[in-house]
Amino acid sequence: MNIFKNANRDKGTPILLPHAKSIWIACFALGAVSWVIGLDLWGQPGIDKTVLFYYNTMRIANDPMVILSEWLSSYGMAVITVIFVVYLLVSQKLKSLDAPLWVYFYTICSFGLSGIAGDILKAILARPRPAVTFGSEILALSQSKGFTLPSGHATKSIALILPFILLVNNPKNLHKANKIVIAFIAGGVCFSRIVLGAHYVSDVVAGIGMALIGLPCSMLFANMVLRKTKQERLPFLSRIWGMILIFLTYVFMIL
């Protein structure tokens, strides 16, 4: 079945954009469910508190899971970005790694717009961090300041991988392997925020929901730009997008 449609009819080769209505509907639905679950957990904090204190023992003992979580929290998104950039560069030589070049622009839009929207919503909801609420009762291994719902790490790490996972339909094994690797890393980033005591479970669930809802909105914006672009410019633009992705990752990591 043809899953693509012409982006424009102007002179030059039109970009074939993914026909993603079913993906958009699924993302909105799953995102809404995630938000309902996250807000419900916030309103009934028993599970949040239980999980927070469960991992507190590991934090005090400096358990290996805590050490791994610290690494994932600090460098997980950077590793995913490096994988994408290397993938882009190597794909110029190896057709077995060839993915549609527009996916890198969708990645930038999803990562950037969802991340910014999540940070704005976090400031509006103004939920205090676990360390603020429980003080000396817990050991929180995070330097993050400000508010907590939705989790910025969860929002950004999931938003970073969603375009590649959902929009690249190439059945080749290397694509499948790449999807599995980045999904595990992004999931590890989400889980690490709970282990480190930086976030409650509800924060992370809401962050995942933020990324899911953000993908269709980001794609709508990206499509407006891509419809004005020609296929012949994609190889050059993809390199620019790779550099922008590196910059965005750096900015989000230091904020």
N, C-alpha and C positions, 0 to 999 in steps of 0.2 A: 504494500500500500504506500502511495506517495505521501509523505508526511510534510512536504515542503510546499510553499507557495511563492509566487513571484513577489518581490518586494516593491518593484517599480517597473515602469514601462518606458523610461527615458532611454536616451542613447547610451550605448555601453552595455555591458553585461550586468543584468540585475542580480542582486544578492538573493539567494534562496533562503528565506527565513523559516524557522521551524513553525509548523502549525501546532500550537501548543494549548488550545482551549481546554482539552481534557486535563492537561497538567495544571493549568491555572485553577480550574475548579477544584481539583484534588488538593492543591496547595492551600487554597482559601479554606476549604473544609477542615483539613488537618490542622492548619494554623489556628482556626477558630476553636477547635476542640482543645488544642494545647493551651490556649489562653484561658478557656473555661476551667480546665483542670488546674492551671497555675493559680488563678485567682481564688478558686475554691480551696486549694491547699493553704493559701495565704490567710483566708478567712477562718480556716480551722487548722491552726498551726501545730497540731499534735505530731503529724508525720514530719513536717519540717524540723521540728525541735528534736524528735527522736533520731533522725538521720544525722543531724548536726552533731549531737552528743555522741553518737555511735562512733563517728570518725575522729572525735576529739581524742580518744584513747590512742589511736594510731598516730595522731599528730604529736602527742606528747612523747611517744616512744620512737618517733622518727622512723616509722615503718617504711620498708622499701616502696610500698604503694604511694606513700606520701612523697618520697624522693622522686618517683616517676611522675607524680602529679605536678610537682613543682616544675619539672622540666617541660611537661606538656603545656602547662599553663603559660610558661614564659616563651616557649619556642615552637609550639605546635602549629600555629597559623603561619609562622615564617617557613616552616618545613613544607607545608602545603603549597605556599607561594613558590618556593624553590622548585618543587616538583612540577608545577605548572609551567614555569619559565623554562626549565630544562626540557620539558615535554615539547614546548613550542619550538625551541631551537633545534632539537634533535629531529622533530617531525619534518623539518625542511629537507632532511637527508634520507630519513627512513619512512617510507610510505606506510609501513605497518603501524606507525604511531600517528598517522595523519588524522587530525580531528578538524571539524569545521572551524575556521578561524574566527567566525563571529562569536564563538563560545567565550572567548577571552574578553570581549566587550560586555557580554552579558554578566560575566563574572565580576568585572569592575563595578558595573551598575548595581548588581545584587549586593556585593560586599560593601560598597560605599553608601548607597542609599539606605539599605536595611540597617547598617551599623549606625548611621547618623540618626535615623528615625528612632531606633532603639534607645540611643543615648538621650534624645529629647524626651521620650516617653518616661524614661527612668527618672529624669529630673521632675517631671510632672507628678508621677506617682509617689516619689519621695519616700520609698521604704528604706528604713535604716539597715545598715549592714549587721550581720550577726554579732560581730565584735562590739558594736555600739549597744545593741540590745542586751547582750549577756555579759559584757565586760570581762572581768577576770574569771568567770565561770568556764570560759573556753579559751583555747589557744587557736587563734586564726593566723594562718601562714599566708598572708597576702598583703601586698602594699597598696592595694586598690583603695581609693577614697571615694567619697560620694555615696550615692544611693545604690540600690541593689536589684530592683525588678524593672525590666527584664535583665538577665545576665548579659553583659556586653560580650564576653568571651563566647557564650553559647550562640548569641545572635550572629556574631561575625564569623565564627568558624563554620557554622552551618550554611550561612549565606555564601561563604566562599566556595563551598563544594557543590551546592545544589545545581547550578547551571551545567556543570560537567556531568554530574551523575544523571540528571533527568533529561538533558537535551542531546547528549552524544550517544547515538544509538548504534554505533559501529559494533558489530558482534565479535570483533577480533579479541583474542585472549588478553593482549596487552592492555587494551582499553578496560576490560573487565578487571584486570589486576590493579590497574591504576585507581579505578573507582573504589575497590575494596580497601586499598591502602589509605586513600585520603578520607574515606568514611570512618575507618578505625581511628585515624589521628583526630579528626574533628569530634568524634564521639568521646575520645580520650580527653580532649580539651574541655568539653562540657562536664564530664564526670570529675575532672580534676578540680573544678571550682567548688564542688560539693565536698570533696575529700579535704581540701585546704581550709575549709570553713569560711571561704570568701562569699559563698552564696548558699541559699536554701535550695532544696529540690524544686520548689515552686518557681524560683527565679530562673532556673535553667530550663524548665519546661516552657515557661513563657518566652524565654529567649529563642528556643527552637521554633515556637509558634510565630514569633516576630519574623524570623528568617523565611518561614514558609509563606506567610502573607506578603512579605516584601518581594518575593521573586516575581509574581505576576505584575506587580506595580513597576518593578525595575525593568522588566521586559517590555512593558508598554512604552516606557521612556526610551529604552535602547532601540526599539523598533522604529521610533520616529527619526532617530539619527541614522540608523542603517538603511532606511528607505532612500536616503539622500546620498548614499555612498555606492560606489561601483565595485564589482567583484575584483577588478584589476588592482584596486588599491588595498585590498585586504592584507596581502603579505607585508606591505610596509606598515599599515596601521596596526597589525597584530604585534609588531615589535614595540611600537609606541605604547600599546595597551599593556604589554608585559612590563615596561618600565613604570607605568602608572600604578600597576598592581603592586610592584615592589615598594613604591613610595607610600601607597595607602597602607600597606601592611606595616611599614615602619612607623607611620604616624599613629595608627591604632595601637601599636605595641607600647609606645612611649606615653600615650595619654593616660 
